[in-house]
Amino acid sequence: MFDHVRLICFDLDDTLWPCAPVIRAAEQAWYDWLREHSPRLTARYDVEGLREQRMALARQQPHIAHDMTELRLRSLAPLLAADGYPAELAHAASDVFRAARNRVTPYDDVADGLNRLRRRFVLVSVTNGNSQIEHTPLHASFDISLTAAEVGAAKPDPAIFHAASERSGIALDGFLHVGDDPQRDVAAARRLGLSTVWVNRHDRPWPQALARADLEIVELSTLVEQLL
């Protein structure tokens, strides 16, 4: 099934580690820092209120919606300024968020699986999020790492796959993409003719309107067994 594969793309959030607890912890660390350094701001906005400000800005400026770090900076800076704080505090707050955002815990099957696959395949991480793979426990697991912010568009836009092909020198027909999101990962990759693997760790139903992935797995070890 996968004899043509030379390069494997991996989504990150909810594919290689659980995302929700990381985001909750990062948001709380960010907000606690803001509460200490800009109490007038946090007297007006709770965490949810600041998130609503970001989402409103994303709707107003869709050209930056793919860049979550820039979106957080641009939404926070004017709010800080309105309360008499230097807008530069937004950058310091962003550093706090990103440090916490990188404190991920990969699923138990991931580190060994990636290590084994990398002996034979080029491995590329591709993410819509703003984790920094080089600052996570998987920092040595990939040959290339790409983000939506870097390539200028978020999946399901194909830009990140084309960028992976350009950076690696491997044509898309040699790709296999592995991800948890039926639309942003599987359907997006299939539209380019890529082979696909759906990581379904929580027994979710597949959307009936979409063509299924070539392979569905619960753990990365299943893919390793198929490929090696």
MIBAZA-196968 format. One record per residue (C-alpha): x, y, z. Coordinates in steps of 0.02 Angstrom, whole numbers, plus 50000, padded with zeros to 5 digits. Layout:
N
XYZ;...
% end
This chain:
228
500005000050000;501415012150044;502865005749939;503005022849854;503265032450015;504895041850040;504305055650157;503045055650299;502185071550357;501515071950533;500255083850606;500685087950788;499215092850900;498105077850943;499135067150825;500765065850922;500205073551088;498545078751169;498235097051132;496835103151248;497765101551414;499285110351341;498245124951279;497325126451444;498945126851542;499745139251422;498245150851426;498245150351616;500115154051628;499885168451504;498405175551599;499255173851769;500725183651698;499555197051632;498655197951799;500315201751883;500965214151754;499355222251691;498025220851826;496935234451749;496785223951592;496345207851683;495065217351788;494145220451624;494445203951534;494505185951589;495345172451484;493765169751382;493555188351352;495325189751284;495025174651173;493455183051103;494515198251061;495725187150964;494325178550869;493545195250825;495215201250757;495405185150657;493735188650574;494215206750540;495945202350474;495825184950398;497525187150316;498355184450485;497135171450554;498355157350513;499715164950623;499145162050801;500635170650880;500405186350776;498535186050810;498835185250997;500085199650988;498995210950881;497435208150984;498295210751152;499385225951115;497975238751091;497055232151243;498605234751348;498855252151275;497045256751313;497385253151497;498975263351498;500235249251480;501635248751351;501105238451201;502795229551211;502115219751358;501175209451229;502825202151169;503365197351344;501665189351375;501835179951210;503495172851267;502655166251424;501275158151321;502455150151196;503585142951330;502065134551409;501395129551237;502965119351209;502745109151369;501935094651279;501875076351329;501915065051177;500825049551177;501775034351240;501945026451067;502635041850979;504475044351020;504995026450981;503885025750826;504635041550753;506395035750792;506105019450699;505275027650550;506645040650531;507915027050496;507045024050330;506005039450287;506185058250286;505055064750426;504215081750419;503095089950549;501715101350484;500575110950600;499265124650603;499745128050784;501155138250858;502105125150956;503975125650923;504505107850891;506325112050929;505815116151109;504785100351139;505285082651187;505205078251000;506535091050953;507655077950871;506285067950784;506085077350619;507135081850470;506045097050429;504735106350530;503465118450455;502085129250527;500605138150450;501345154750506;502955150850412;502135146050247;500755159150255;499215147950260;498405134950372;497845117650322;496765112850228;497645125350115;498965115050021;500385127550048;501205117950190;501305101950086;502055111049939;503315119150057;503785101950124;504085095949947;505155110949905;506185109750064;506455090950051;506675089549863;505415075149863;503905075649748;502175074849825;501865057749749;503145050949873;502235058150024;501195050150161;500255061850278;499755056850454;498515067250553;496995067150667;495855079450577;494765072050438;494605088650346;496225098050381;497345082750371;496575068450273;495475077650148;496775091350121;498145078650084;497035067949975;496625082849864;498475083449819;498515064849785;499465060749945;499245044250036;498445047050205;498345039750380;496985044950502;497515044550685;495915040850781;496435038750962;494705041651035;493565030950927;492765045450835;491585042350689;492225046450516;491255060350426;490165051550297;490385065450168;492275062650157;493245048850072;494105038450203;495975038550235;497035024450165;497345018350341;496555021750511;497615019050667;497435021150853;499295020950891;500835025050789;501505007450818;500215001050692;500935012250557;502705007050601;502214988850579;501454992750408;502975002150345;504474993050417;
% end
